[in-house]
Amino acid sequence: MQALGNHLSDILADEMADMSIIVEQVKEESRRKELRSNDDKEDYLDEGIAHLLTFYVLLLFVSFMFHCGFASGRVAYANSAFWCCRKEVS
């Protein structure tokens, strides 16, 4: 049990030493600018991916609607919950 406690104390001491190094790096102005720049680039990429996924889902939806004939008005759906159940309207 004592060995386990010593091992945990060593791990905690190592983590605290690593944490102090990270804090010192963040306090440096050049490092803060670099981190801020990386964060801005990451946000830009996240927004771009979100817009791309939104466009892709919209494109799939519109393609599906044209495939089903919804845009031409010649399809009546038997049940709106199941779009695959359609009947041709004459």
Residue frames as qw, qx, qy, qz and C-alpha x, y, z in Angstrom:
[[0.000, 0.886, 0.464, 0.000, 0.00, 0.00, 0.00],
 [0.323, -0.776, 0.115, 0.530, 2.89, 2.34, 0.80],
 [0.417, -0.096, 0.600, 0.676, 4.43, 1.64, -2.63],
 [0.194, 0.654, 0.647, 0.341, 1.17, 2.60, -4.34],
 [0.171, -0.933, -0.230, 0.218, 1.01, 5.86, -2.36],
 [0.407, -0.559, 0.346, 0.633, 4.62, 6.67, -3.28],
 [0.376, 0.205, 0.681, 0.594, 3.95, 5.94, -6.93],
 [0.072, 0.828, 0.531, 0.167, 0.87, 8.20, -6.96],
 [0.291, -0.859, -0.009, 0.420, 2.89, 10.95, -5.27],
 [0.432, -0.272, 0.521, 0.684, 5.54, 10.67, -7.98],
 [0.260, 0.509, 0.677, 0.464, 2.92, 10.86, -10.72],
 [0.096, -0.922, -0.368, 0.073, 1.33, 13.92, -9.10],
 [0.381, -0.700, 0.197, 0.571, 4.73, 15.63, -8.74],
 [0.401, 0.018, 0.624, 0.670, 5.52, 14.98, -12.42],
 [0.137, 0.707, 0.621, 0.307, 2.14, 16.37, -13.50],
 [0.215, -0.917, -0.182, 0.283, 2.61, 19.50, -11.41],
 [0.413, -0.464, 0.392, 0.678, 6.05, 20.05, -12.95],
 [0.301, 0.307, 0.689, 0.584, 4.56, 19.64, -16.44],
 [0.010, -0.853, -0.520, -0.047, 1.74, 22.01, -15.56],
 [0.288, -0.808, 0.023, 0.513, 4.15, 24.72, -14.42],
 [0.374, -0.161, 0.564, 0.719, 6.05, 24.43, -17.72],
 [0.167, 0.569, 0.692, 0.411, 2.81, 24.82, -19.68],
 [0.151, -0.906, -0.344, 0.196, 1.76, 27.83, -17.60],
 [0.361, -0.608, 0.249, 0.662, 5.13, 29.49, -18.18],
 [0.322, 0.123, 0.663, 0.664, 4.83, 28.91, -21.94],
 [0.050, 0.750, 0.619, 0.228, 1.37, 30.45, -22.04],
 [0.269, -0.840, -0.165, 0.442, 2.61, 33.51, -20.15],
 [0.374, -0.254, 0.422, 0.786, 5.05, 34.27, -22.97],
 [0.384, 0.601, 0.074, -0.697, 3.56, 36.80, -25.39],
 [0.292, 0.405, -0.692, -0.522, 4.84, 35.08, -28.54],
 [0.013, -0.075, -0.997, 0.021, 3.42, 31.74, -27.42],
 [0.297, 0.496, 0.587, -0.567, 0.05, 33.33, -26.64],
 [0.392, 0.564, -0.239, -0.686, -0.06, 34.86, -30.13],
 [0.203, 0.240, -0.895, -0.315, 0.80, 31.50, -31.66],
 [0.102, 0.254, 0.927, -0.258, -1.90, 29.73, -29.65],
 [0.347, 0.568, 0.315, -0.676, -4.46, 32.41, -30.52],
 [0.343, 0.481, -0.521, -0.616, -3.57, 32.15, -34.21],
 [0.115, 0.050, -0.984, -0.130, -3.91, 28.36, -34.13],
 [0.209, 0.401, 0.757, -0.471, -7.26, 28.70, -32.35],
 [0.390, 0.572, -0.007, -0.721, -8.52, 31.13, -35.01],
 [0.300, 0.339, -0.761, -0.465, -7.44, 28.78, -37.80],
 [0.006, 0.127, 0.983, -0.130, -9.16, 25.89, -36.06],
 [0.316, 0.506, 0.503, -0.625, -12.38, 27.91, -35.67],
 [0.379, 0.516, -0.345, -0.686, -12.25, 28.85, -39.37],
 [0.227, 0.166, -0.922, -0.266, -11.88, 25.20, -40.37],
 [0.133, 0.283, 0.873, -0.373, -14.69, 24.14, -38.02],
 [0.390, 0.553, 0.220, -0.703, -17.04, 26.72, -39.55],
 [0.348, 0.439, -0.600, -0.571, -16.06, 25.68, -43.07],
 [0.103, 0.003, -0.993, -0.052, -16.73, 22.02, -42.35],
 [0.243, 0.416, 0.696, -0.533, -20.08, 22.86, -40.75],
 [0.421, 0.559, -0.081, -0.710, -21.13, 24.89, -43.82],
 [0.284, 0.323, -0.809, -0.401, -19.97, 22.12, -46.15],
 [0.028, 0.151, 0.974, -0.165, -21.91, 19.46, -44.24],
 [0.338, 0.507, 0.445, -0.656, -25.02, 21.63, -44.20],
 [0.410, 0.513, -0.383, -0.650, -24.77, 22.14, -47.96],
 [0.172, 0.180, -0.948, -0.199, -24.25, 18.41, -48.50],
 [0.170, 0.311, 0.861, -0.363, -27.32, 17.47, -46.43],
 [0.398, 0.577, 0.168, -0.693, -29.42, 20.06, -48.25],
 [0.335, 0.438, -0.643, -0.531, -28.21, 18.75, -51.61],
 [0.038, -0.023, -0.999, 0.002, -29.10, 15.19, -50.61],
 [0.279, 0.447, 0.648, -0.549, -32.55, 16.31, -49.51],
 [0.426, 0.585, -0.118, -0.680, -33.25, 18.19, -52.73],
 [0.240, 0.317, -0.841, -0.368, -31.95, 15.30, -54.82],
 [0.097, 0.182, 0.956, -0.208, -34.20, 12.91, -52.95],
 [0.370, 0.535, 0.401, -0.645, -37.19, 15.17, -53.45],
 [0.428, 0.526, -0.415, -0.606, -36.58, 15.32, -57.22],
 [0.112, 0.170, -0.970, -0.136, -36.02, 11.59, -57.33],
 [0.182, 0.331, 0.858, -0.350, -39.39, 11.00, -55.67],
 [0.067, 0.483, 0.621, 0.613, -41.13, 13.38, -58.05],
 [0.195, -0.659, -0.535, 0.492, -42.18, 15.74, -55.30],
 [0.105, -0.407, 0.122, 0.899, -41.17, 18.85, -57.23],
 [0.102, -0.100, -0.676, -0.723, -43.36, 17.96, -60.22],
 [0.491, -0.009, 0.295, -0.819, -46.46, 17.58, -58.06],
 [0.700, 0.101, -0.535, -0.463, -47.32, 14.16, -59.51],
 [0.489, -0.012, -0.835, 0.253, -46.76, 12.17, -56.33],
 [0.562, -0.589, 0.036, -0.580, -49.11, 11.88, -53.37],
 [0.188, 0.309, -0.856, 0.370, -47.70, 10.31, -50.25],
 [0.629, -0.396, -0.629, -0.228, -49.82, 7.72, -48.51],
 [0.653, -0.702, -0.212, 0.191, -48.14, 8.46, -45.19],
 [0.199, 0.922, -0.238, 0.233, -45.78, 11.38, -44.69],
 [0.593, -0.648, 0.478, -0.016, -43.74, 9.38, -42.18],
 [0.703, -0.063, 0.641, 0.303, -42.81, 6.90, -44.93],
 [0.266, 0.681, -0.261, -0.631, -41.70, 8.69, -48.06],
 [0.067, -0.213, 0.900, 0.375, -41.11, 5.41, -49.81],
 [0.257, 0.462, 0.842, -0.102, -44.87, 4.73, -49.80],
 [0.165, 0.411, -0.124, -0.888, -46.03, 6.80, -52.72],
 [0.520, 0.491, 0.698, 0.016, -48.78, 6.59, -55.26],
 [0.199, 0.084, 0.439, 0.872, -48.83, 8.16, -58.70],
 [0.274, 0.579, 0.431, -0.635, -51.51, 10.83, -59.07],
 [0.386, 0.337, 0.672, 0.534, -53.28, 10.90, -62.42]]
